[in-house]
Amino acid sequence: MLDKKNIIQNEEKAVLVGLVHKLQTEEQVTEYLDELAFLAETAGAKAVKRFVQKLPHPDSRTFVGKGKLEEIKNYIEGRDINIVIFDDELSGSQIQNIENVLEVKTIDRSDLILDIFARRAKTAQAKTQVELAQYQYLMPRLRGMWKHLERLGGGIGTRGPGETEIETDRRIVREKIALLRKRLSEIDKQSATQRKDRGEFIRVALVGYTNVGKSTIMNLLSKSDVFAENKLFATLDTTTRKVVFETTPFLLSDTVGFIRKLPHHLVESFKSTLDEVREADILLHVADTSHPQYEDQIGVVNKTLQELNVIDKPTITIFNKMDQYEKNTFDPWLEEEVRTEILVDLKERWENQLQGNCVFISATERRNIDELRSTILNKVKELYRIRYPYKTGF
C-alpha cells in the first residue's frame, strides 16, 4: 500500500464526465454526477466543470467518443485542471487512450472510491481489504495502467500499489492477491472469535447509504465518540459498543455506508466487515430524509441487503435529518396547519409501507431520540424473550 503521507496537500481541480445511454437517463446522470462531485470533494478535489455525452452505448476506445474528448481537451488547455473523473468504470486501454489525448490524469468512479477507502482505512483489517480491492481493480487493467501510474506523481487515484510496484506483472499481482486473501482470512477468523466471545447479547447494526448520519446516531445511542463528519465514507471500520437501555443490554455496531455503483471487488473485499450486518439480530436502516433522492438511496441499501441475504431481518427504518427536510420543504410563509398536514402524510405513508417499523428523528437536534430509544428497546426485549427466554432480567 502507498505511504499515507501522500494525502493531497493542495486541492486538485477536477472535470467530471458522465454518459447518457439506453440504461442511464439524463436525470440519473445529473444525480450521479452530483454524487461524484461529493466523492471528489471527500477525496480532496474540487469539481469545476461537468461534461455529459449522449451515446447508445459507451465508446469502446474513449468511452465518450472522439468529438466529446476533443471538447474536454479544449476546455482543459490553459486551465489548471489536475484530473478528469469518469462516472462509470473504464478499462485500462480506455484510460490510456483518454490520457493520450487529454494529457491529464484520468480515473473512474471505482478508482475514486478506492482512493477514499485507502485514506480512510485505519485498522489492519480495513487496510488489507482496501489493498486487496485495489489489486483486484488493477488486475484487468495492467496493460494500460502501469504506464499510467509510472507517469503520474500522486494525488487522487494513485494511492495504490502501482505507484511503488510499476514493474509488477500479472503473475506477481496474482501472488499478491492470494497473499492478501490469506491474510484477510486470518484476520476474519480473529474477528469471528471476537464476535463469538461477546456472549448471548442481542446484536443491532446500523446500516444505510453513506453520509446519512449513522455515526452521529451511534454516538447518541451509545454515548461513545465515533468519528462522524459530513463526507462520504467517514466510517470505514466497524465499531461495536455495548449499550444498556433501562436494564436491557445489547450490542450496537456502526457499519460502512453503501453507495450506488459500489465496485464489486470492493464489496467482495469488505464482506468480512459486513459480517456484522449478517450476524445482527436487528437492523437500523438510517435514511437521510432531506436528500432529494432519499427513496432511491433506500432502494440501493435494500438491494445490497438482499445481496447479503439479510433483507428479512427485523428492521427499524430511521428517517434522519427531519430538521433539514423541513427547511428544504417548507417556505417561511407556509401556514402551520399545512406544515403539520405534510408531515402527517409523510409519516403515514411510510408507517403503512413499513408496518409501523419506522421513526422520524433529527440526530443533530436530538429530536425524537426518546421515541427511537423506546422503539429499539421494545424490539430488543421482544427478541430476548424469543431467543433467550431464560434471561428473565430482560
Salt bridges, closest charged atoms under 4 A:
ASP3 OD2 - LYS5 NZ 3.80
GLU12 OE1 - LYS105 NZ 3.48
GLU26 OE1 - LYS54 NZ 3.09
GLU31 OE2 - ARG260 NH2 2.28
ASP34 OD1 - ARG50 NH1 2.78
GLU35 OE1 - ARG109 NH2 2.44
GLU35 OE2 - ARG260 NH1 3.29
GLU71 OE1 - LYS68 NZ 3.18
ASP87 OD1 - ARG109 NH1 2.56
ASP87 OD2 - LYS261 NZ 2.62
ASP88 OD1 - LYS261 NZ 3.10
GLU89 OE2 - ARG141 NH2 3.01
GLU99 OE2 - HIS148 ND1 2.83
GLU99 OE1 - ARG151 NH2 2.88
ASP115 OD2 - ARG159 NH2 2.49
GLU131 OE2 - LYS176 NZ 3.68
GLU175 OE2 - ARG171 NH1 3.06
GLU229 OE2 - ARG120 NH1 2.81
GLU246 OE1 - LYS381 NZ 3.57
GLU268 OE2 - HIS264 NE2 3.64
GLU268 OE2 - LYS271 NZ 2.90
ASP275 OD2 - ARG195 NH2 3.42
ASP275 OD1 - ARG278 NH1 2.66
GLU276 OE2 - ARG198 NH1 3.30
GLU279 OE1 - ARG195 NE 3.01
GLU279 OE1 - ARG203 NH1 2.82
ASP281 OD1 - ARG387 NH1 2.57
ASP288 OD2 - LYS321 NZ 3.53
GLU295 OE2 - ARG349 NH2 3.21
GLU326 OE2 - ARG367 NH1 2.88
GLU365 OE1 - ARG367 NH2 3.14
